[in-house]
Amino acid sequence: MTAEKMAHTILIVEDNELNTEMLRRRLEKRGYNVVDERDGNQVTPLLEQFRPDMILMDLSLPGMDGWTLAATLKANPQTQPIPIIAVTAHAMPGDRERALQAGCDDYITKPIDFQLLTRTIEKYLNLSPAGERPGKP
């Protein structure tokens, strides 16, 4: 990443430390800044301090669950524009619709298909597959 490019920051909200570290390593390798939080109740106070470009969020969290947290963030004009991608083991019929209805912008099931996750991140951050903004050198 060159000095003139700004790295995007992704907030991972995941209570499983192994999942968090796997995502962190792979995302940082692609040039993203990564911040993580394990407790759903701590996300709103964290977002008062900084604004990530995207949130990757499990739906089963201690404290506030991901469905409630997504609805809370989308109801707040300050956090509403942040894309939220549910990254979850909830893969039963209706879970995707429930997550989208709660306010998640997209939904990916575990185990994570990292190529799908990468394409989804690029789509919501308006990036080309190489990580560049379209039309920028």
C-alpha positions as a Markdown table, in Angstrom:
| # | Residue | x | y | z |
|---|---|---|---|---|
| 1 | Met | 0.0 | 0.0 | 0.0 |
| 2 | Thr | 1.5 | 3.3 | -1.0 |
| 3 | Ala | 1.5 | 6.4 | 1.2 |
| 4 | Glu | -1.2 | 8.2 | -0.7 |
| 5 | Lys | -3.7 | 5.4 | -0.3 |
| 6 | Met | -5.9 | 5.3 | 2.8 |
| 7 | Ala | -6.4 | 1.9 | 4.4 |
| 8 | His | -10.0 | 1.0 | 5.1 |
| 9 | Thr | -10.8 | 0.1 | 8.7 |
| 10 | Ile | -12.9 | -3.0 | 9.4 |
| 11 | Leu | -14.4 | -3.6 | 12.8 |
| 12 | Ile | -14.7 | -7.3 | 13.6 |
| 13 | Val | -17.4 | -8.1 | 16.2 |
| 14 | Glu | -16.8 | -11.7 | 17.1 |
| 15 | Asp | -16.6 | -13.5 | 20.4 |
| 16 | Asn | -14.5 | -16.4 | 19.1 |
| 17 | Glu | -10.8 | -15.5 | 19.5 |
| 18 | Leu | -9.7 | -18.0 | 16.8 |
| 19 | Asn | -12.2 | -16.6 | 14.3 |
| 20 | Thr | -11.1 | -13.1 | 15.1 |
| 21 | Glu | -7.4 | -13.8 | 14.7 |
| 22 | Met | -7.9 | -15.7 | 11.4 |
| 23 | Leu | -10.0 | -12.8 | 10.0 |
| 24 | Arg | -7.5 | -10.2 | 11.3 |
| 25 | Arg | -4.5 | -11.9 | 9.7 |
| 26 | Arg | -6.1 | -12.4 | 6.3 |
| 27 | Leu | -7.6 | -8.8 | 6.2 |
| 28 | Glu | -4.4 | -7.1 | 7.4 |
| 29 | Lys | -2.5 | -9.1 | 4.7 |
| 30 | Arg | -4.8 | -7.4 | 2.2 |
| 31 | Gly | -4.0 | -4.0 | 3.6 |
| 32 | Tyr | -7.0 | -3.4 | 5.9 |
| 33 | Asn | -6.8 | -1.9 | 9.3 |
| 34 | Val | -8.6 | -4.2 | 11.8 |
| 35 | Val | -10.2 | -3.4 | 15.1 |
| 36 | Asp | -12.0 | -6.1 | 17.1 |
| 37 | Glu | -14.6 | -6.2 | 19.9 |
| 38 | Arg | -16.0 | -9.4 | 21.5 |
| 39 | Asp | -19.0 | -8.0 | 23.4 |
| 40 | Gly | -22.0 | -6.6 | 21.6 |
| 41 | Asn | -22.6 | -4.1 | 24.5 |
| 42 | Gln | -19.2 | -2.5 | 23.9 |
| 43 | Val | -19.7 | -1.7 | 20.2 |
| 44 | Thr | -21.8 | 1.4 | 20.5 |
| 45 | Pro | -19.4 | 3.1 | 22.9 |
| 46 | Leu | -16.5 | 2.0 | 20.7 |
| 47 | Leu | -18.2 | 3.7 | 17.7 |
| 48 | Glu | -18.4 | 7.0 | 19.6 |
| 49 | Gln | -14.5 | 7.0 | 19.4 |
| 50 | Phe | -14.0 | 6.0 | 15.8 |
| 51 | Arg | -15.9 | 5.2 | 12.6 |
| 52 | Pro | -14.9 | 2.0 | 10.8 |
| 53 | Asp | -15.6 | 1.7 | 7.1 |
| 54 | Met | -17.3 | -1.6 | 7.6 |
| 55 | Ile | -18.4 | -4.0 | 10.4 |
| 56 | Leu | -18.1 | -7.8 | 10.1 |
| 57 | Met | -20.4 | -9.1 | 12.8 |
| 58 | Asp | -21.3 | -12.5 | 14.3 |
| 59 | Leu | -24.9 | -12.7 | 15.3 |
| 60 | Ser | -24.3 | -14.8 | 18.5 |
| 61 | Leu | -22.5 | -12.4 | 20.8 |
| 62 | Pro | -22.3 | -12.0 | 24.6 |
| 63 | Gly | -24.1 | -8.9 | 25.8 |
| 64 | Met | -26.2 | -7.5 | 22.9 |
| 65 | Asp | -26.7 | -10.1 | 20.2 |
| 66 | Gly | -25.9 | -9.3 | 16.6 |
| 67 | Trp | -29.5 | -8.9 | 15.4 |
| 68 | Thr | -30.3 | -6.3 | 18.1 |
| 69 | Leu | -26.9 | -4.6 | 17.6 |
| 70 | Ala | -27.5 | -4.3 | 13.8 |
| 71 | Ala | -30.9 | -2.8 | 14.4 |
| 72 | Thr | -29.5 | -0.4 | 17.0 |
| 73 | Leu | -26.7 | 0.7 | 14.7 |
| 74 | Lys | -29.0 | 1.2 | 11.7 |
| 75 | Ala | -31.5 | 3.2 | 13.8 |
| 76 | Asn | -28.7 | 5.7 | 14.7 |
| 77 | Pro | -28.1 | 8.3 | 12.0 |
| 78 | Gln | -24.4 | 8.5 | 13.0 |
| 79 | Thr | -23.8 | 4.7 | 12.4 |
| 80 | Gln | -26.5 | 3.9 | 9.9 |
| 81 | Pro | -24.2 | 4.4 | 6.8 |
| 82 | Ile | -21.7 | 1.8 | 8.0 |
| 83 | Pro | -22.1 | -1.5 | 6.0 |
| 84 | Ile | -22.7 | -4.4 | 8.3 |
| 85 | Ile | -21.9 | -7.9 | 7.1 |
| 86 | Ala | -23.2 | -10.8 | 9.2 |
| 87 | Val | -20.6 | -13.5 | 9.4 |
| 88 | Thr | -22.4 | -16.3 | 11.2 |
| 89 | Ala | -23.0 | -20.0 | 11.8 |
| 90 | His | -26.7 | -19.2 | 11.8 |
| 91 | Ala | -27.6 | -20.9 | 8.5 |
| 92 | Met | -31.1 | -22.2 | 9.1 |
| 93 | Pro | -33.9 | -21.3 | 6.8 |
| 94 | Gly | -35.0 | -17.7 | 7.6 |
| 95 | Asp | -31.7 | -16.7 | 9.3 |
| 96 | Arg | -30.5 | -14.7 | 6.3 |
| 97 | Glu | -33.8 | -12.9 | 6.0 |
| 98 | Arg | -33.9 | -12.2 | 9.8 |
| 99 | Ala | -30.3 | -10.8 | 9.7 |
| 100 | Leu | -31.1 | -8.5 | 6.7 |
| 101 | Gln | -34.4 | -7.4 | 8.3 |
| 102 | Ala | -32.5 | -6.5 | 11.5 |
| 103 | Gly | -30.2 | -4.2 | 9.5 |
| 104 | Cys | -27.3 | -6.3 | 8.2 |
| 105 | Asp | -26.4 | -5.2 | 4.6 |
| 106 | Asp | -25.2 | -8.7 | 3.7 |
| 107 | Tyr | -24.9 | -12.2 | 5.2 |
| 108 | Ile | -22.1 | -14.8 | 5.0 |
| 109 | Thr | -22.2 | -18.2 | 6.7 |
| 110 | Lys | -19.4 | -20.0 | 8.5 |
| 111 | Pro | -17.2 | -21.7 | 7.8 |
| 112 | Ile | -16.1 | -18.5 | 5.9 |
| 113 | Asp | -15.5 | -18.7 | 2.2 |
| 114 | Phe | -12.8 | -16.0 | 2.2 |
| 115 | Gln | -13.0 | -15.3 | -1.5 |
| 116 | Leu | -16.7 | -14.6 | -1.1 |
| 117 | Leu | -16.0 | -12.5 | 2.0 |
| 118 | Thr | -13.3 | -10.5 | 0.0 |
| 119 | Arg | -15.7 | -9.9 | -2.9 |
| 120 | Thr | -18.4 | -8.8 | -0.5 |
| 121 | Ile | -16.1 | -6.4 | 1.3 |
| 122 | Glu | -14.9 | -4.9 | -2.0 |
| 123 | Lys | -18.5 | -4.5 | -3.1 |
| 124 | Tyr | -19.5 | -2.5 | -0.1 |
| 125 | Leu | -16.4 | -0.4 | 0.0 |
| 126 | Asn | -16.7 | 0.2 | -3.8 |
| 127 | Leu | -13.3 | -1.3 | -4.4 |
| 128 | Ser | -12.0 | -3.1 | -7.5 |
| 129 | Pro | -10.7 | -6.6 | -6.9 |
| 130 | Ala | -7.2 | -5.3 | -6.6 |
| 131 | Gly | -8.3 | -3.1 | -3.6 |
| 132 | Glu | -8.2 | 0.2 | -5.5 |
| 133 | Arg | -11.1 | 2.5 | -5.8 |
| 134 | Pro | -12.5 | 2.2 | -9.4 |
| 135 | Gly | -11.0 | 4.9 | -11.7 |
| 136 | Lys | -8.1 | 5.7 | -9.3 |
| 137 | Pro | -4.5 | 5.0 | -10.2 |
